């Protein structure tokens, strides 16, 4: 299922910062985190909450937390997905954050009963997300969500059809396919490697 946030006023403002050419390094990383924090609110609908006693300023009260044993696992895809994933992670108490390269080291026990949230900055061809989705599905989590800052509409719609039980939360849909290189590559802009020989 596709949950598209492209037309939300606040999301448009947040995504605008990530698209500005002069923004790079830590400032661009923080813009990605802000989008992740906002998307975490959408992903939270998949979580199971339970009542818990809290110490309120007026005395003991009832609050909520993510149900113990069902805390989400956030998987950052590629290096560019890291900062959006950090934004999601900072907004979901008691969640875990792993890199996509570590997915094969997870076993059934930490994943069973939990939601897995796969996070990438850009979905273009869909190849990277497809590979991670297949690996995560094999671990049999309770539910799977994909979070992306931007996705190429045509390929994302194909992924939605291919993975009907996965929730895709996207900050912005694009009607053009685009693969950056050097100064136009999201990862290179984030990590300050736009002039490195293997980026150019």
N, C-alpha and C positions, 0 to 999 in steps of 0.2 A: 504494500500500500504506500502511496506517495503522499507525504505531508509537505506541501510546498509553501514556504514562508516569503516568497518573492514579493508579494504585494503588501506585506505588513510595513507600516510606516517606520517603526523603530528598527526593524531588520534592514530596511532599505538604507537607513542612515548608517547603521553599523557596517554593512557590506560596502558601502561607498568608501569608507576609510581604507578597506583592504584593496581597493581597485586603484588607488592613487599612486601614480608612478614614483613620486618622490618619497613615499613611505617605504622603509626597508629596515632590516635588522630588528632590534628590540621593539621599536615602535610598531612595526608591521606585525611582529609576534603578539604584541598586546592587543592589536586590532583583531587578530584571529582568536585570541582568548575571549574577547568580548562577544564575538559571534557564537563561540562555543557555549558561553554562559547562557546566552539567550536561547540557543537550541536545546540546552539541558532542560528548560522548562517544558518543551514539547516532548522530549524523551521521557520525562518523569511520569507521564500517563501510563507507561508500561510497567511501572514499579509497584510493588505491593507494600502498602504502609500499614503500620500497626500503632496502636495507642501506647504511650509510655508516660510514666510519671515524670514531671519536670518541676524544677524549682523556679516558680514564677516570682516576680517582684511582689506580688500580693500573697504569696504562699504557695503551697503545693498545688499543682494543676495538672491537667492532662495535655500532653503534646503528642507529636507523632515522630516516627522514625521509619526508615526503610526496614522492612521485616528482617529480623536477624536470620541469616542463612540465605537471603535472597539478594544481598547487596550486588549491584551491577559490576561487571568487568568491562572496562573501557580499553579498546584495542586501537592504538594509533597506527595508521597505515602510512608507510613511507616516512620520510623525515618531515615533509610539509604538513602532514596531518597532526604532528605533535602538539602544536599550540592550540588548535581548535579542541583537541582531546584534553589538554590541560584545562581549558575553560569549562568543558563538560565535567571533568573530574572535580574541579574546585566547587562545583555547584551541587554535586550529589554526594552527601555525607557517607562515609564508610565504603565508598567504591574503590576498586582496584584499577590501576593503570598498567598496561603491558604494551610492549612494542609488537607489531605484527610478526616480526621475526621470531618472537618467543611463543607464538601460538602453538607451535608443534610440541613445545615442552609442557603445555598444560595437559592435564589428564581429566578424566570425567569428573572426579570428585570435586575440584573447585568450581567447575562450570555447572554441574547439575543443580537445578533449582534457581539458577540465576539468569538475569538478562545480560546478554553480551551486546555492547554498543561499539560498533566498528566506525572509526572516525577518519575521514580523509579531507584534505583541503579541496582537492579538485577531482571530480570524476569525469574523465574524458572518454577514453575507449571503454572503460569499465573492467579492463583485464585485471588490474590489481585488486579491486574490490571483489570481483568474482572469485579469485583465488582464495582470498581471506574468508569470504562467505562460505565457500565449500569446506574449508578447514574447520570453521566454527560450527557449521551444521553437523559435522561428524561428531562433535563433542556433546550434542543434544542439550543445549541450554533451554531454559523455559521459553525465552523469546529472544529475538535478534532485532536490533535496530541499526541502521546505517545513518550516520550524520555526515553531511558534507557542506562546505561553504558554498561551492558552486558545482553544478553538474550540467553536462551537455544533454539537453532534453531527449534527443533521439535515443542515445545509448542508455540513459537512465530509464526511460520507459521500457526498453528491452529487458533491463535488469529487474524492474518491477514485475514484469510478466514472468520472467524466469524464476524469481524467488517470491511467490505470492504470499508467503507467511512472514516476510521481512517488512518492517516499517522503515521507509526511507524519509528522513527529515532533512530537507534541503533549504539553505538560506536563500539561494538564488538559482534559478534555472537559466541556462543560456541556450540560445538557438544557433550558436555556432561552435564548431569544434575548434579547439585551439591548443596547441602544444608549444609551450614557451621554451626558450633556449637562452642561456646567459642572463642578460639583464631583464628578460621577460619571463623567466622561469620562477614560479612561486617559491620553490625550495631555495633556489640560489639567492633570491631577494631576501628571504627570511634569514638565511644563514651567512650572508655576506660573501658568497662564493661566485658572484656573477662574472668575475674576470678570471677565474681559475681556468686553466686550459681544458679540463674535462667538462666544463660547463659551457664554454663558448662554441 
